[in-house]
Amino acid sequence: MTAETRRPPAGRDEPRLVRTGSDMQVRPMTPELYRVRSRRADRVDTVTLQLVPVHGECPPYRPGQFTMLYAPGVGEVPMSISGWARSGGYVHTIRAVGAVSGALCGKRPGDVVGVRGPYGTWWDIPAAAGMDVVVVAGGLGLAPLRPLVRELVRELVRHRSRYGRISVIAGTRTPATLVYGRELARWSGLGVDVQVTVDHPDHAWKGPVGLVTRLLDRIVFEPRRTFAFVCGPETMMRATADDLVARGVAARRVELSLERNMKCGLGWCGHCQLGPLFVCLDGPVLSYERASRLLAVEEL
Amino acid sequence: METVVIRSLEPLIAELRARGFAVVAPTTRDKVIRMGEIASESELPRGCGDEQEPGRYRLREGDDEMLFGFAASPDSAKRYTQPPSRTLFRMRGESIEEPEAEVPRVALLGVRACDLAALAVQDRVFLGGRHPDPDYRRRREALFLVAVNCAVPGGTCFCVSMGTGPKATAGYDLALTELAGPHRFVAEPGSACGAEILGALPRVPAANADLDAAEEVSRTAAEHMGRRVDTEGIKERVAGAHDSPRWQQVASRCLTCANCTMVCPTCFCTTVEDSTDLTEGAAERIERWDSCFTLGFTEVGGAPVRGSGAARYRQWLTHKFSTWFDQFGTSGCVGCGRCITWCPVGIDVTEELANLP
């Protein structure tokens, strides 16, 4: 048998989903097929994919929600949605950290992946109306915050912003690992106070070095009327939230997005439990008022 | 329909089979009571009893006549509502195929009160939330449940403490109480289907003496619980004990082997596995039972959230007796004692609860 005849007839067969439930009821663990519309390499280990449904329409999402992304034959991982693709699909920015995310990063335009969702809670953007908005991202934590900032920026562009000062602080390991660099520059040009800090500067870097919390001194916000959205490594989120609360921001007005092991996104598999919470249902976005005591318990 | 007395289970088994049910009942296999398909009453473990203690399970000779003279076996009804492993879908090329949705009709004969309570707990998990599971519903609705009230509780039983037994009070199609001298069953229907099937069997009305004898069986069983738990304020007490040194002590014995979660009738955690068939270019995804005791259970980005055995034991016990209430409005423990019996090092959850501050 030659390699040619062994190859699956991908691309030739019409993609289809055979539902066998007698009542044709959707089985929530079966993904919908999505095709990679475009792929952009953001940095060495990170790509941004635009995924559009092979059949039908892409269900709406709210900034902060996630999907379960399936790399055929490899596995499925929760992945926050980074935006709405112009052709009616999801934008996902994916870092290759394991077998599944690695396989997803290797997908090329035309390839098919599975998508379930969107699932989970979202950033409470309306609650920030009339307040200063502080967005703090650590590393790829910017990915779920991007659609939130885009929504805020959209209003700025129309000169109809319901918010006070809008600040975005982004921390990254090195200048080369920064994602959405051009977009950050665009937001800056539109009136958002964008601050970027790096852990390890290169010779060309002239900006701040160190933790994101140090940049809280550089931005202007009135703590008692501030709403903050924070996403990044858990230790970074806790340090940032604690700092914000110490400055007078109410814990209920600080929202975090948590990351946990998930196999279903439906509250069935049990993996994402954090005390009484299922992070897939009660999160990923949680107020610090709710999350702080749980996160303070080691290995919960 | 009223409570009746039936002399033999043979007509019931035949009637269920005639109606298309596979009859699954206790059998002995590898010196253990296991649930298996039977075609006749003669396949039931007549004259068989059991001894259950922490980390110990032995079959022994019981009362000659009795068919159900033992306590909970390692198999609960969970195996039939949530199979240990199931195919979610197959993907070939760019097509996804789901497996058949139809499930066989199964009559579980010999379900204990604790297991009925566990089914009610599972119903809340898979049907009571934001995402009801259609496959669970199909399997659940395909079950016909014949409860048998416990006469001889095991040494690790504590259903009385958890308020779930020993007498079945709800959630069954038929409830039987086995009586000796002469050997017979008091049978009570719990559903229209149960009443219909009972109506098709040879039977006599239950006399007061039969009903009294049946009551006596449950009363005696209730007095012979091997274990007990003080459930007063248990949710708050367990939640408040997250930094107790007791977790370290139990972790020094716990092998994190996951046995307790496998035999538990309410533990519902699963994982998924992917495989590919290189010759056909097909991918398959299965779901199988998983356990919060495994190291990889909470792994994110290469590191587990609950790396220590102490954290994993704390998660399991806290979930069962505290956070389960937050999530599902009920206890996650039904007092069947399986986790105590089947723990290879004999960790006793009732003892651990009693030792928490």
Interface residues (C-beta under 8 A of the other chain):
Chain A: R6 R7 P8 P9 A10 G11 R12 D13 P15 R16 L17 V18 R19 T20 G21 S22 D23 Q25 V26 R27 P28 M29 T30 P31 L33 V54 Y70 P72 G73 V74 G75 E76 V97 G98 V112 G114 E259 R260 N261 K263 C264 L266 G267 W268 C269 G270 H271 Q273 G275 P276 F278 L281 V297 E298 E299 L300
Chain B: L88 F89 M91 R92 G93 E94 S95 I96 E97 E98 P99 E100 A101 E102 V125 F126 G129 R130 H131 D133 P134 D135 H242 D243 F268 C269 T270 T271 V272 D274 S275 T276 T279 E280 G281 A282 A283 R285 E287 D290 C292 F297 T298 E299 V300 G301 G302 V305 R306 G307 S308 A310 A311 Q315 T318 H319 S322 T323 D326 Q327
